Amino acid sequence: MSGGAYRPGDVIKSRAGTFVEIDNTDAEGRLILADALTKAAEDKPELIVDFATLTGAARIALGPELPAMFASKDDLAADVESASCEVEDPLWRMPLWEPYSDMLKSDIADIANAGGAPMAGCITAAMFLKRFVPEQIAWAHLDTYAWRDAASPGRPKGGEALGLRAFYALLQRRYGGR
């Protein structure tokens, strides 16, 4: 900790030029990811995918072996869910529920980095990130625990890139011939 550390109530400017009120200092990962998404979008890709352990709320909602998946386009979500089943790498689509954007309102900035209420934590985190991806770019976000608490056949205990096999299968299907 230093005098340069940010505190609740501070306002920072993101790479996108969006002013963000620091509501929760423990939600620093989404600040970094917002700038990374902005940078990725500068090249105008067709698709952006990110994996992050942003919230404990996703693990509380879905448990340790089922990552929360958010997608900005229904066809992308359907393709990922299909790939997920094919490669036995489960994930669960969660809603990008627009009314929850209100939980990120700020009186002093464009947006707050976290919702003030103790509810819908993984959804509000995803809604925060969505703000930094242009609407025309398909985007998927996995809020993943990335750890397997117990071994299962073919999947040892320990660090695990949950959802990675599903997205690899999707990318192979969509772009394998390019």
C-alpha positions as CSV (number, residue, x, y, z in Angstrom):
1,M,0.0,0.0,0.0
2,S,1.3,3.5,-0.8
3,G,0.1,7.0,-1.1
4,G,-0.5,6.3,-4.8
5,A,-3.0,3.5,-4.2
6,Y,-6.5,4.2,-5.2
7,R,-9.3,4.4,-2.6
8,P,-13.1,4.2,-2.7
9,G,-14.5,7.3,-4.2
10,D,-11.4,7.9,-6.4
11,V,-12.1,8.4,-10.1
12,I,-9.8,7.0,-12.8
13,K,-9.8,7.5,-16.5
14,S,-9.9,4.2,-18.6
15,R,-8.1,3.7,-21.9
16,A,-11.5,4.2,-23.6
17,G,-11.8,7.7,-21.9
18,T,-14.5,6.5,-19.6
19,F,-14.3,7.9,-16.1
20,V,-14.7,5.1,-13.5
21,E,-15.5,5.6,-9.9
22,I,-13.7,3.2,-7.6
23,D,-16.5,1.7,-5.5
24,N,-14.6,-1.5,-4.6
25,T,-10.8,-1.6,-4.4
26,D,-10.9,-5.4,-4.6
27,A,-12.5,-5.2,-8.1
28,E,-9.2,-4.1,-9.7
29,G,-9.1,-7.0,-12.2
30,R,-12.1,-5.6,-14.1
31,L,-10.3,-2.2,-14.4
32,I,-7.3,-3.9,-16.1
33,L,-9.5,-6.1,-18.2
34,A,-11.6,-3.1,-19.4
35,D,-8.4,-1.5,-20.8
36,A,-7.4,-4.8,-22.4
37,L,-10.8,-5.1,-24.0
38,T,-10.6,-1.5,-25.3
39,K,-7.1,-2.3,-26.7
40,A,-8.3,-5.5,-28.4
41,A,-11.3,-3.7,-29.9
42,E,-9.1,-1.1,-31.5
43,D,-8.2,-3.6,-34.2
44,K,-11.9,-4.2,-34.9
45,P,-11.8,-8.0,-34.6
46,E,-14.9,-10.2,-35.3
47,L,-14.7,-11.8,-31.9
48,I,-13.2,-11.1,-28.5
49,V,-13.0,-13.8,-25.8
50,D,-11.7,-13.2,-22.2
51,F,-11.3,-15.5,-19.3
52,A,-10.9,-14.1,-15.8
53,T,-11.6,-15.0,-12.2
54,L,-13.4,-11.7,-11.5
55,T,-15.9,-12.7,-8.8
56,G,-16.5,-15.2,-6.1
57,A,-20.2,-14.6,-7.0
58,A,-19.9,-16.9,-10.1
59,R,-18.5,-19.7,-8.0
60,I,-21.1,-19.3,-5.4
61,A,-23.9,-19.3,-8.0
62,L,-22.6,-22.2,-10.1
63,G,-20.0,-24.1,-8.0
64,P,-16.3,-24.7,-8.7
65,E,-16.6,-26.8,-11.9
66,L,-19.1,-24.8,-14.0
67,P,-17.8,-21.4,-15.2
68,A,-20.2,-18.5,-15.8
69,M,-20.3,-17.6,-19.5
70,F,-21.6,-14.3,-20.7
71,A,-22.0,-13.6,-24.5
72,S,-23.1,-10.4,-26.2
73,K,-24.6,-12.3,-29.2
74,D,-27.1,-15.2,-29.0
75,D,-25.5,-17.1,-31.9
76,L,-22.1,-17.0,-30.2
77,A,-23.6,-18.3,-27.0
78,A,-25.3,-21.1,-28.8
79,D,-22.2,-22.1,-30.7
80,V,-20.1,-22.1,-27.5
81,E,-22.7,-24.1,-25.6
82,S,-22.8,-26.7,-28.5
83,A,-19.0,-26.9,-28.5
84,S,-19.0,-27.2,-24.7
85,C,-21.2,-30.3,-25.0
86,E,-19.1,-31.8,-27.7
87,V,-15.9,-31.6,-25.8
88,E,-17.4,-32.3,-22.4
89,D,-16.2,-28.9,-21.0
90,P,-19.3,-27.6,-19.3
91,L,-20.1,-23.9,-18.9
92,W,-23.3,-22.1,-18.1
93,R,-24.6,-19.0,-19.9
94,M,-25.5,-16.2,-17.5
95,P,-27.5,-13.1,-18.6
96,L,-26.2,-9.8,-19.5
97,W,-29.2,-8.3,-17.9
98,E,-29.3,-4.7,-18.9
99,P,-31.5,-3.4,-15.9
100,Y,-28.5,-4.4,-13.6
101,S,-26.4,-1.7,-15.3
102,D,-28.2,0.6,-13.0
103,M,-26.2,-0.9,-10.1
104,L,-23.1,0.5,-11.7
105,K,-24.4,4.1,-11.8
106,S,-22.1,6.8,-10.3
107,D,-22.9,10.3,-9.2
108,I,-19.3,11.4,-9.9
109,A,-18.2,9.4,-12.9
110,D,-19.5,7.7,-16.0
111,I,-19.7,4.3,-14.3
112,A,-18.7,2.6,-11.0
113,N,-16.3,-0.4,-11.0
114,A,-18.7,-2.5,-8.9
115,G,-22.3,-2.5,-7.8
116,G,-23.1,-1.2,-4.4
117,A,-25.5,-4.1,-3.6
118,P,-24.3,-7.5,-2.6
119,M,-26.4,-9.1,-5.3
120,A,-25.8,-10.1,-9.0
121,G,-22.0,-9.7,-8.5
122,C,-20.9,-11.7,-11.6
123,I,-23.6,-10.1,-13.8
124,T,-22.7,-6.6,-12.8
125,A,-19.0,-7.4,-13.4
126,A,-19.8,-8.6,-16.9
127,M,-22.0,-5.6,-17.5
128,F,-19.1,-3.4,-16.5
129,L,-16.9,-5.2,-19.0
130,K,-19.5,-5.1,-21.7
131,R,-19.3,-1.3,-21.6
132,F,-15.8,-1.5,-23.1
133,V,-16.6,-3.7,-26.1
134,P,-18.2,-2.1,-29.1
135,E,-21.7,-3.5,-29.8
136,Q,-20.7,-4.7,-33.4
137,I,-18.0,-7.0,-32.0
138,A,-19.1,-10.4,-30.7
139,W,-17.8,-10.8,-27.2
140,A,-17.7,-13.7,-24.6
141,H,-16.5,-13.5,-21.1
142,L,-15.9,-16.4,-18.7
143,D,-15.9,-15.7,-15.0
144,T,-14.1,-18.9,-14.1
145,Y,-12.8,-20.3,-10.8
146,A,-10.0,-22.0,-12.8
147,W,-9.3,-24.6,-10.1
148,R,-10.5,-28.1,-9.7
149,D,-11.0,-28.9,-6.0
150,A,-11.2,-32.7,-6.6
151,A,-9.9,-35.0,-9.2
152,S,-12.2,-36.7,-11.7
153,P,-11.4,-39.1,-14.6
154,G,-9.0,-37.3,-17.0
155,R,-9.1,-34.1,-14.9
156,P,-6.6,-33.9,-12.1
157,K,-7.0,-31.8,-8.9
158,G,-5.5,-28.3,-9.2
159,G,-5.4,-25.5,-11.7
160,E,-7.8,-25.9,-14.6
161,A,-8.6,-23.8,-17.6
162,L,-12.4,-24.4,-17.3
163,G,-14.1,-23.5,-20.6
164,L,-10.9,-23.4,-22.6
165,R,-11.6,-26.7,-24.5
166,A,-15.1,-25.4,-25.4
167,F,-13.8,-22.1,-26.8
168,Y,-10.9,-23.9,-28.6
169,A,-13.5,-26.1,-30.3
170,L,-15.6,-23.1,-31.2
171,L,-12.6,-21.3,-32.7
172,Q,-11.6,-24.4,-34.6
173,R,-15.1,-24.7,-36.0
174,R,-15.3,-21.0,-36.9
175,Y,-11.8,-20.2,-38.0
176,G,-10.0,-23.6,-38.4
177,G,-9.6,-23.3,-42.2
178,R,-8.2,-19.7,-42.1
